[in-house]
Structures are given as C-alpha cells and as structure tokens.
Amino acid sequence: MLEVGKDPAQLIEEGHVEALRTALRSAPTLTTLVVQEALTCSTLSHVEGRVSAVRAIAEKVAVLPPAALSDVAALLTVTFEGGLAGDTIASELIAASLAHQAS
C-alpha cells in the first residue's frame, strides 16, 4: 500500500516502479472497499444487524453485473463465516439487483 499523501509519480521518479506495481496489484477493488466500509458502519453482533448490513451493501452494489455480485456474495459469505446463511446473502443481493433493473 502506498504511504498516505505519497504521489505515485514521486515513487516512479525515485525509482520505485516495482513497489508501485505491487501496490496497485494488491490494492482492494472498489467493490471490496464499499463492502468493508458498510460492514464497519454496521452492528454485526446479531443476525438482524448482519441482515441489515447485507441489505445496505446490496443496495450499493445492485448496479453491478452478475459476476461482480457473485464476488460480493462470496466475500460476505466468508466474512460472516456461518453467522449468516449464504442463501440469505444471495437472496438479498438478487432482490436489490432486480429492484434496480426494474427502476
């Protein structure tokens, strides 16, 4: 990860091209950042809070293509590790996607 406030061009000028490449390759996707931010702002200690978090995330990612939604479902399934059924996560993502398509 790049140092806060560090200009990527400065890394190139200083001869750290490979470090910049590594940082860019290992950077999380925007979708992952959206999911992580929503989870950070949620109460996940009970099922209702986890479902609410999934619904909030589903609304934000509903515009994504199915393959990306599948990645979100996989990320959330791993994140909740049995604390929320994969079927629940998938149905919330599908519902939000269908609602977006209908609007």
N, C-alpha and C positions, 0 to 999 in steps of 0.2 A: 504494500500500500504506500502511496505517496505521502510525504510529510505534509501536514496541514500548511497551506499557504505557499507551498513549493510549486513553481511554474514548471510544467513538463518540459518546456523549451529549455529551461535552465539545466535540467538533467541531461539533455542532449548536448548542450554546449559544454558541459563539464565531462562529457564522455561516458555518461551512464545510460547509454541507449538500451543495453540489455536489461538493466534494472527497470527501466520504463516499460519495456516489452513485458517483462514478468509481471509488473504491477497491473498492466492493462489486461493481461490474460487471466489473472487471478481475481480481478475485480468482480464483485457480485453483479448480477443483472439488475436492471431497474425493477423488474418484477419482484425479484428477491428482496430488494430494499423496501418496496411497497409492503410486502408481506411482513417483513421484520418490523417495520415501523408500526403497522397496525397491531401486531402482537404485543409490542412494547407498550402501547396505549390501552391495552385490554386487561381485564381481570380474568385470569386463566385458571384460578384455583377451583372453579366449579364448572360443571357441564354447561350451565346457561351462559356463563361468560365465554367459554370456548366457542359455543354455537354463535353467540353474538359477534365474536371476533371473525369467525368464518364468514358470516353474512356481510360484515363490513368489508372484508377483503374481497368477497365475491362481487360486491357492487363496484369495487375499484378496478377489478380485472375482467369484468364482463365483456369488455370490448376486444379482448384478446382472442386469437384464433384457437380452435380446439386443442392443438398440440401444446400451446402455452398454458392453457387451462389444466391440461393433464399434468404438466410440470408443477403447477401450483398445488394441485391435489396431492401429488407425491410429496412435495415439500411439507404441506400441512399434515399429512398422514405421519410422516417421520417426526415432525415437530411434536405432535400430540401423543405419539407412541402408545396407542391404545387408550388414551384419555378421551378419544372421540372417534366414533366409528368412521371408517373410510367411506361407507355408503352415505353417511350424513354429510361429510365434506363434499363428496361428488354431487349429491343432490342439490346442495346449496349453490355450488358453482354453476351447475346446469340451469337451475331456476333463474339465477341472475343473468346468465348468458341469454337464455330465451326471452326474458323480460327486455333486455337491451335490444335484441333483434326485433322484437315486436314494436318497439318505440320508434 
